[in-house]
Amino acid sequence: MPEVSLTYYTPPYVAHYWPDPADHAHHLASPVAKRIRAVQTNGSFGIKRPYIEQLPALEIIAVVGAGFEGVDLAAARERGIVVTYGIGANAPWVAEQAWALLLATVRRVPQSDRGVREGRWNELRQILPAVTGHKLGVFGLGHVGKEIARRGSAFDMEVGYCNRKPRTDVEYRHFDRLTDLAAWCDVLVITAPGGPATRHAVNAEVLTALGPDGYLVNVARGSIVDSQALVAAVRDGRIAGAGLDVIEGEPAVPPEIAAEERIVLSPHIGGFALGAVHAMMRGVRANLDAHFAGKPVPTPVPH
């Protein structure tokens, strides 16, 4: 198993790269597992109790990005293991992807591109929907949600949001219920945290409330949207379309989603921009450096 020195850290760390889950049992059974003091992971895969129990020297779990639903927090805290995350680190770039999907979906960019290449220029010159001057709904007004909302203002959009509680630092309209936000807005963008609390929060009722002229964009977690309900809503014309950077059960894509041209897809790349990666890795470094220097970590996962 190769050991790679990450020389951009001060002091340097030795990294053991375990990208393939099929190899994890082998790695965890090896002597090196007994010496692992830090784990870097992402929010979707995380690290579960069986893995934590096989790493007796583990002190800190550093999650890349803002999500941490894949980490067994209870197991970590039983051992006194510090858990950190990259809150806000990639927010501008994820917001950028959300807007790319939003505009591509509403303005039918993939369909136009394909049609022009097929020689259907005149057929495609039709009046299209637009976002300027319409209503933007954001489910989860955290760092990413605020970046998306700020860009909506540049399109003269009225912004509303649904959070667990109203924010005091914005003037956007707050909705207590997601269904009410969906009924109010023209475009609903999902930026809420994943996990059991938000699983299938966007269901048939919410999609019906969004309406036949409404659009859905999800750059958060695939589990938040009921995939079957979404496909049915698009096919039945209960919503106009959707843009998804995340899909329930990814990387597997349900055939009915792949076949629906009114759903625009990207492969969970909201944070896959050079600036975002640098920002997230700087966050991981800051947390690791602080921990091993005996200082409080900058971004601990909240209790």
Summary of the structure (lengths in Angstrom):
residues: 303
radius of gyration: 21.2
end to end distance: 35.5
largest distance: 66.6
contacts: 966
relative contact order: 0.13
helix: 39%
strand: 17%
